Amino acid sequence: MTPRSVLLLAHTGRPDIADAARHAAHRLQQAGVTVRVLQQEAADIGLTGIEHCDGGPGSAAGAELVLVLGGDGSILRAAELARAAAVPLLGVNLGRVGFLAEAESADLDLTLDRVLDRDYEVEERMTLDVDVLVDSEVVDTGWALNECSVEKAARERMLELLVEIDGRPLSRWGCDGVVAATPTGSTAYAFSAGGPVVWPTVEALLVVPISAHALFARPLVAAPTSVIALDVLPSGTTGVVACDGRRTRDLPHGARVEIRRGSDPVLLARTRGKPFTDTLVRKFALPVEGWRGVRENVPPPA
């Protein structure tokens, strides 16, 4: 039988999460699963018999699963390692909203049971590939699970962007920035900027302007095959591009950012199979009192 291994990542700066990580590691080890942790987190977890990895692209290689304890920030950090190794990612929310997490902190032991029993399904989530061009040459590349944002570098001036979709000019926006998001990211930065909530199973690209001074400046939903391009015009300030709010680069005047569907998805492990509607109700505490259902014996949202 092939030995089983799990890469465990945790936001160990919080004592309660470090405790949860120790508990999870102990349970996995008791069941004969090899546990790997990042070198910088090993001391906080403090268990013996744990493999250490350096946090490089190969950290998740050969693992069955990347198990993350923390909030969406920790899950986005783990997604870099999981995507590089094409390994499923399972998040347990010990943060605040935790839209990317599959389970809540109270469900940790049940989630571990599902992992040990291999009782989970794997779902592909669309990503974005991002190219940064200066003088028509690609000077940087990146990717994002949630969103790519292009924002102004100076607070006192607007960013002037020429927006292009599918090789055709759409509009010129004087704005604080633009968010290009996946359906997974529609409940993150794009939502805060006024974009629509899109079900994760929908294949589409979102374009959401931030505080744009223009007659036409509505959120847009483009085809998954579309290419979105944003040109930084010299009439405004310079910009900054960020992928998932983590990987950033300065954008001089004349820079161009091209965003398209990612070549490699992120794999998410699903243990509950609950409808996305129930997730929205739970995360946003939406009022659903009085709902009687369309069929008998339909449970209310958890």
N, C-alpha and C positions, 0 to 999 in steps of 0.2 A: 504494500500500500504506500502511495506517495505521501511523504511527510507533509503535514499542513503547517502553514505559517501565515501570520497576520501582522501587518504593519500597524502599530498603534500610535496615533498622534493625539496630543492633548494640549490644551491651553494651561500648562502647568503653573503659570503665574498665580493662579487662584487655588488656594488650599483644597477647596471642595472638589475641584476638577482633578487635582493630583490624587486625592483619595479615591475618586471614581476610577482613575486610570490604574491605580494599584489593584483595586478590586477586580477590574476587567482583566488585567494581565494575569492575576492569580487564578481566576476561573478558567481562562484559556489554557494556561500552563497545566492546571490540574487535569484538563481533558486531553493533554498530550499535544497541544498546538504550540508551535514555536512562536514566540512573540518578539518582534523587532520594534525598537524605538529609535528616535533620532538621538544622536550623541548629546545634543544640548538639553534634551529632556530627560535623559537617563537618570541623572542624579536626583531630580525632583520625584520621579516615580519610585526609585529606590528599591527595586527588587533584583534578586540574583537570578542568574540563568537567562537573562534577556540579551538578545543580539543587538548590537549597536550599528547604526548606519550614519553616514555623513550628511544626509539630507540632499545628496545629489540626485540627478535624474534616474539613476539605477536603484534608488533606495527601495522601491516597491517591486522590483523585478522578481518574478517567481512567487510572489505572495498570492494568497487566495483572495485577500480582501485588504483594503485600507479602512481601518476603523478609527473614526475621529470623534473625540469628546470635546465639545466646545460650541462656539457660535458659528455664524456664517463666515466670519473672518478666518477661523481655524479650518473650516471646510474648504474655503477657496485656496488656502495655503496647501492643504492636502491634495487638492485637485491637480496641482502641478505635478506631483509625484505619481498620482494614480493614472493620469492621462498619459504620461511618458511611458508607463509600463503596461497600458491597456488593462488595468486592474480595477475591479469595481470598488466604489467608495460608499461607505455607509456612515452617516453622521448621526450622533446622538446629541441633541441640543441641550447644552448647559449654559447657553448664552441668553439672549433676550428673544427676538422674534424667531430666528432660526428657520427660515423658509427652505433652506437647502437640506436641513436635517430630516431624517426619516423617522426618528423616535425622540421622545422627550426623556428627561433625566429619570423620571419615575419608571420608565420602561426599560431601564438598562439591563436588568437581569433577564427579562423576556427577550430583549434583543440579542443578548449573548446566547440564550437558548437557541434562537433561530439561526444564529451564525454557526453554532456547534452542530446543529442538525442539517446545515446547508439548506435551511428552509427560507429561501429568499429568491426573488427574481431580479434580473438585471435589465435596467432600462437605459437606453442611449439618450443623452442630452446634447443637443446641438451646441456648437461652439462658434466663435468668430476667429478668423485669421485676419491679422492687421499688418499692413505694410506702410512704412513711413518713407516718403520720397522727398528728396531735395535735389533740385536741378535735374529732375526726371530720373534720378538714380535711387534705388532702394538703399537706404542707410540704416534701417532697422526693421525688424519683424517681431511680431508678438501674437498672442492669442488671448481669448477671454471666454469664460463660461457665462458670466452675467452680462457684462457690457464693456464697450470701449467708449471712453468719453474724451472729447476734445474741448478744453476749457481755456479761458483767458488767463494769461500769466500776470497781468496787472489789474488790481481791483478798480483803479480809477478810470480805466478805459474799456470800451467794448471790444469784443473780438469780432472781426468781420470775416465771415465764412461764405464761400460760394459752395453750395450744395449740389452735388451731381449724383444721379441715380441711373444706372444702366447706360452710362456713357453719354447722358443728356443732362444739360443744366436744368436744375429745378428752381432754385431761388438763391438770393443773396440775403443772408441774415446778419444783422448787427445784434450780438447776443452775448450772454455769459458763456455759452458753449452749446454743444450738441451731444446727446447720448445715443449711441447705436447699441441696441440690446437684443439678446436672444429672448425667446419666450420664458426660459428659466429666469432670466434677469428682469423680466417685466415687473416683478414685485420688489425689486431692489431700487437702485438709483433712478431708473427710468420711471418707476411709480412715483417717487418723490418729486420728479420733475414734471409730473402731470400726464404721464403716458398711460396707456390702457393695460389692464391685467389680461394676459394671454395664457391660455391653458398650455402647460409644458409639452403636450403631445402635438400641438400645432407647429408646423414648420413655417417660419416667417422671420423677417428681420424688422426690428422696430427702429424708427428714427424719431427722437424726441428733442426738440429745441429747448434750451434753458433761457428763460427771460428774453425772448427774441423781440426786437423792435421791428415788426414787419406786419403787413396786413395779412399775409398768409404765413402762419407759423404754427400749424397744428401738428400733433403727433401723427406719424405716418406708419403704416404697416406695409412693408414691401415683400416681394416674393423671396423665398429662400435662395433662389438663384441670382438675385440681384447683387450688384456691386455698388456700394455706397462710397462716394469720394467727397472729402472735405478739404477745400483749398484755403489756406490762411492768407488773407489779402493784406497788403501793406497799409491800407487805410485804417486798420485797427491795431490793437496790441498784438504781441506774439502770443503763442499758445503753449499748452501742455497736453500731451496725450497720455491717458492712463488706461491700462487693461485691468479690469476688476479692482481698480483703485490701488493696485499693488505695484505694478511695473509701469514706470513713467519715463517720459522723455520730453525735453523741450522742443518746441516747434518754432523755427524762425519764420519770418515773412517769406512767403512763396512755398512753404512746405505743403505737402499733400499727404493726406491719410486715406488709404483705401481699405475698406472693410468688406469682407465677404464671408460666406458660410465656411466654417472651419473644416479642414480635411479630416481631423480626428475628433470624435465626440468624447465626452466624459461619460463614464459608465457609473450609474447610481444603483446601488442595491436597494430593493424595495422589500420590506417585510410585512407591511400592513395592507397594501392594496386599497387604501381608502380613496374615495373620489377627491379630486382637487378642490371641489366646492367645499367639502368638509374642512380641508386645510385652511381655506380662506376664512371660513366662519370661526375656526379655532384661533388662528393667529391674530385676526383683527377684532375678535370678540363681537362679531356681527349679530344684531338682534334677529333671531328667527323664531321667537315665541309666537305661537299661534299657527305654526305650520302643521298641517295635518297629513301631508303626504298625498301622493296620487295612487298609492296602493296600500293595502293592509299590510301590517307587520313590517313596515319600513322604519328602521331605527332613526331617531333624530341625530343630527350631526354631533359628534363627540366634542 
